[in-house]
Amino acid sequence: MFPWESDDSGQEATPVWALTGPFQHHITGDIGFAFWKYYQVTKDKIWLRERGYPLLKEVADFWVSRVEKGTDGKYHIINVVCADEWAENVDDNAYTNGMAKEVLGFANKAAKELGIPENPTWKEVQEGIIILKFPDGTTREHASYNGEPIKQGDVNLLAYPMKQITDPKIIKKDLDFYWKALGDNQPGGKGQSPAMAHGVFSILNVRLGDTETAYKQYLDSYKPNEVPPFGVLAETAGGTNPYFATGAGGYLQTLINGWAGLDITDAGIIQLKTKLPSHWKSLTIKGVGVDKKTFTVK
């Protein structure tokens, strides 16, 4: 289990009053996810053998140890803090469960790349972890969630950067539902959501072809958070605590993975078809991947 916030010794350094430290376990999936993404881009098998797979194996074993099998025959992850940090000590968080499913699959993919037999337990747990739904098909953020305001994206991350949800109709349904629930969109709520909260909504709307909505969300991903004189990003709108690197990462992804359409897959970096805002002439992203490729959208 990786720490939520580590110090230079690698130990947990989250303040003791914050429940994120002991309960925000999805970080262990996030790190495994990043390792596999690195391999998808580089195809460096020496790295995969020496560093990537050994870590992915431990991450997969962590999730096998962390799940609990219910009377329904499904695997559940109990008592976590969600990616939506306002939801504390809940069960079957969509993001946590989705990321566990992703990295369990990645661990077996890494094994296959190295000629190692598939681990049947990883596969069983991956396929058995539950993603909850409301009766109308909307993805449910966690087992006790009933539409409360959310601090930041959670469910929507299952469609990007994950690929747990790929049906455009479900992606749209989830986008509409959780955009309305976002803290910034509540009455008097501006400044409640961190900078990166808007980025994932923008990316997904770009990919669904809703350029107008995506552009508004793109602006919301950084404009309200700029702090003079250099325009560095604070964590929340009107905040004064720069530099919030996570927010900058969210903004950059709206450009690279949203408007430019870049996507990291088993085939390497590919470009999805996207449409720019009407007042933009073109967008060029240079130096991408090991071959330093250039991608352009006009």
C-alpha positions, 0 to 999 in steps of 0.5 A: 500500500503506497502512502497518500502523501509521502515524505523523502523516506517513502512513509505516510506524511499526511497530517494525522487529522486527514482521513485521506492518509489511512483511507484513500487507497486508490493511490496504490492503483493510480501508481500501477496505472501510471507504470503501465501507461509508461510501458504503453508509450515506451514498449521498454521490455527491459524496464518492464521486466526489471521495474514495471512488472515487479511493481504491478505484481505487488499492486495486483496482490495488494488489491487481491488482499484488499477486496472482500467477497460478498454474499452476492458472489461479487468482490467489494472494496470496503471503507475508503475515501473516494477520489471525491474527497467529500465522501469518506469511509464509504464502500464500493467507490466507483473510482477506487473499484474501477482503478483496481479493475484496471490495474489487475488487468494491466498486471496480467497484460504485463505478465503476458508481455514477458511470457509469464503465465496469467494469474487466475486470481488476479483475473477472477478478482478483476472480473468480480469487482462491482461497479454500482449503478442507479436504476436508470443506468447512471454510475453510482459514486459509492454504495451510500451515494444519493446525489449529494454535492461532490468535491471533484470528478470521481465516476467520470474518471472511469471513462477518462483516463480509465476505460471502464466505461466506453458506451457514449450514452453512459458517459453522457448520462454520467457527465450530466448527472455529476456536472450538476452535483459538482460543488462549484455548480451548487448555489454559492458554491464557487471555489469549493472544487479544486482546479482539476475538477473541471478538466475531466468534464471538458475532456470527455465533452470534447470526445463526445463532440460537445465543443461548446460545453467543453470549451466553457469547462476548459476555461473553468479548469484554469481561469478562475484559479490564476494568481497574479502576477504570473498566472500560476494556479491556486487549488481553488478559485480565488485561492492564494496558495500556488503552485497547485501542480495537480490543477496544472496537470488537469489543465494540460490534459484538456489540451493534450488528451482533450482538444488534441485527442491524444490517447495512450493505448496498447498500440502506443499514443494514438490520436482520436478525432476531435473538433476545436473551438470555432475561434481556434485556427489550429492546435499543435502538440510537439515532442510526443513520446519516444519518437518526439512526434508532432500531432496537429488538429485544424 
